[in-house]
Amino acid sequence: MSGDGPGPEVFQQRILPSAGALVVAKKSPDVVSAVHPGGTRYRTEVGDQVTHVLIVGGGPTGLTLAVELARRNVDFRLVERSPQPAAGVRAKVLQPRTLEIFDDLGIIDEILATGGEYPPMRAYQADRVVWEGRMDRVRQATPDMPYPNTIVQPQWRTESILRARLAELGHHVEFGAELTDFVQDTSHVTATLSTGETLECAYLVGADGGRSFVRKRLGIGFAGHTNTHEHILLADVKTRDLDREHYHMWAREDQDKHLSLCPLPHTDIFQAIIAYEDSESLAAVMAAYAPHIRVGEILWWSEYRVNVRLADRFRVGRVFLAGDAAHVHSPAGAQGLNTGVQDAYNLGWKLTVGTPALLDTYEIERRPVAADILELSSRLHRDKNAVLGAATDQLRLAYPDSPLSVGERGGQRLGRHFAEQRGTGFLLLGDTDRDYGMRVIPPLPDEHGVTLVRPDGYVAYHGEETELATFLARFGLATPASDRSG
């Protein structure tokens, strides 16, 4: 149940399938049937609610996962403790790999129409321009890179677009519903909400931010450090003293302090980012760097210290962590939101299948990626003059050491046939007469054997077809049903 009807219906479910998505089909006001994709049917009666996945956190990570599950017709609930959508620009850069994901999710047109290209930089000393240029490299689209450049898009709008897509699919975020407790056993998770509701789910996903209740409740360590000497203030402001064609910055090479204002596309707002030290006031920083800039209105602001932390585990039993709940780091390089979106995109299709061997690959694949991104963002935080592009676009991320990656190209992003990849299924490249229950297209030029592409666009298997069925069976995926020639 997604909670989208006129009121909550209550179900009791004591036996949840160990693998595969749970679909709840209503039979009468008092009795429903829970149907496992393999055909097993569990009769249930009025009692506690039941759902396949409980997503905790309605930010970009939780919303991406919700859209992924919704378009696969997987039953879920998405709860968010805040009473309404979050305000503020916050994360504002969408990387090329994220744009590919948003293409698959069906929201790319609106993302591009309402976003804008990353503006060129203009550096100042007081009111004097000392440098102009780009911190990124503008690239042309190619068949293997349809979205080559970053897009500036305020986080509130990204979330709004994802919520609209979720509504199209018949679901919504349950605002004002906080997870207050949960326990799990080998068959299911029992969760308690602040609304007084208790529900059972096959899986729970904590996408509830850097202060994650889910992570703390599991007792998972969050190793790392906090930059206690450096404060960063984000603010959405209006000013008439700057043009909207540049990203304006005031900084000194020998200090960590800086002030920058970035125009947000299709608005009259700038995002102000101010880094300052404990001993200083904000007024002193503004007076020292840009005394001529007058801020007419402050719409939203938030202050924080940079944390660089990585969860020791991304999964305990039937409970998973994703996004900031699993990793937090410097905003340098604009990796945070984008990494959370990829966490969700990696996890969604695996929760749909639900076999233990497949679910094990989530942490195996995503935790090393998060560790690398923590190192990258920390390096970029130290080097304010670094040119962004290939290092931050997330197009080269791969899973070569995953058990789900076999063959020379195993774990690599396919990087082509994007139209054929759209949707929720696997894609098989090769010449075959067997029916694997998935789309089949001709092989790539000069490649032998078959190439199996996962729903998230990475190569799972590259090799001879004779071993493909064994590989699929290992993870509980499709197996050949018949010979097309027969």
Buried (B, 14 or more C-beta within 10 A) or exposed (E): BBBEEEEEBBBEBEEBBBBBBBBBEEEEEEEBEBBBBEEEEBEBEEEBBBBBBBBBBBBBBBBBBBBBBBBBEBBBBBBBBBEEBBEBBBBBBBBBBBBBBBBBBBBBEBBBEBBBEBBBBBBBEEEEEEEEEBBBEEBEEEEEBBBBBBBBBBBBBBBBBBBEBBEEBEBBBBBBBBBBEBEBEEEBBBBBBEEEBBBBBBBBBBBBBBEBBBBEBBEBEBEBEEBEEBBBBBBBBEBEEBEBEBBBBBBEEEEBBBBBBBBBBEBEBBBBBBBBEEEEEBEEBBEBBBEEBEBEEEEBBBEEEBBBBBBBBBBBEBBBBBBBBBBBBBBBBBBBBBBBBBBBBBBBBBBBBBBEBBBBBBBBBBBBBBEEBBEBBBBBBEEBEBEBBEBBBBBEBBBEEBBBBBBEBBBBBBBBBBEBBEBBBBBBBBEBEBBBEBBBEEBBEEEEBBBBBBBBBBBBBBBEBEBBBEBBEBBBBBBBEEEEEE
